[in-house]
Amino acid sequence: METKKLYYDDPFLREFTARVLSCDAVKGGFAVVLDETAFYPEGGGQPADHGTLGMVRVLDVHEKNGVITHLCDGAFEPGETVHGAIDWARRFDHMQQHSGEHICSGLICAAFQCDNVGFHMGADIVTIDFNAEIDWDALLEIEARANQYICEDHAIDIQFHRGAELDAIDYRSKKPLDGDVRIVTFPGADCCACCGTHVVRSGQVGIVKFLSCQKFRDGVRIELLCGARAYRHLSAAWEQNLRVAQSLSAKPLESAAAVARLEAELGALKQRAAKLESQVFAQVASRLAGEGDVLLFEEDMSPDSVRKICDAVMQVCGGRCAVFAGTDGVWKYAVGQMDGDLRELIKALNAALHGRGGGKPGFAQGSCAAAKSEIERFFQTL
């Protein structure tokens, strides 16, 4: 006996009563089958509803051969009547995401003559895959059209069709269908075979916002948010931008320009610092000219700076140069020697000083975890 699907009769139904047909112990709880239910089972890219049956929690819902099974954390006696209540916030969120996806997919498929080949509604992000190349500017035009459609508050039409009646309808589907097919129509935006739950008017979607468009297989993957999810995301982005703008003494809508100016100033400072650093390294190298093997300890600096000072010294010292920059116990190192072969030395250094690194025969870089005294003893034994 197939389960009567109350969520098709009224997607806004939050509570209902039903009779328990069976209850079996399964892994993770009890599999409960009712004669009718408002709980939507997982399917079509949409997650299952959660909620309660009496005092028992509904953890998951699945459908097989028309029978809907509720995974619960408590048991019932077959024949008893139970009161069901779905988690409405979760359900309405899913309805907003799914309906917004329909509107956007319909507009995209019509504009680019492509197919929606993948749809996933995650806990945070909705993703849609299309088998066509779509650039970001074009996608933003679709976003504007989708939001205009939502504002126009169109009524959504959902009906079952079959046979010749179905053949006469131009609808989207990922696979051939027969029998009674549920066609969801967003007039002027989309017509699609779909088993999910949807809003009854487009205005209930609220808003849609595309987050990204990335190349995926033979087309693109788009990240999308709708309704309350989009509102929360945009609110968080605005709050973050407001804090950034305040720190830059700029107006919120001028933060990008302020960041660009800051980046230009930082770039100039980095160039100046690099020039001064090179001058200092040249002075250090001049003091160590002809000294032979050299061991230097410096304050913490970037790996690139460690490389530069080591290179400057090894050019003139006439031997091997080893530079360790950091604090006692945590070091970045660079070891170099003109026309030398340091491979065995670096292997021994890493083993003795808990290091990791390598490079060319005459130059190597890495890091190690050792005390300064341990490093000094290691080089004294060479």
Protein Blocks (a to p, Z undefined) as FASTA:
>chain_A
ZZddfklmommbfbdcdddfbdcddehiacdddfbdcbdceeehiacdeddehjbccfbd
cdeehiacdddfbdcdehiacdddddfklmmmmmmmmmmmmmmmmmmmmmnopadfbdcd
dfkbccdddfbdcdfklmmmmmmmmmmmmmnopacdddddehjllmmpccddfbdcehjd
dddddehkaccddfbdcdfbfklnopacdfbdcdehjbccddddehjllmmmmmmmmmmm
mmmmmmnopafklmmmmmmmmmmmmmmmmmmmmmmmmmmmmmmmmmmgonlpaddddddd
dfklmmmmmmmmmmmnopacdddeddehiacdddddehiafklmmmmmmmmnopaddddf
kbccddddddfklmmmmmmmZZ
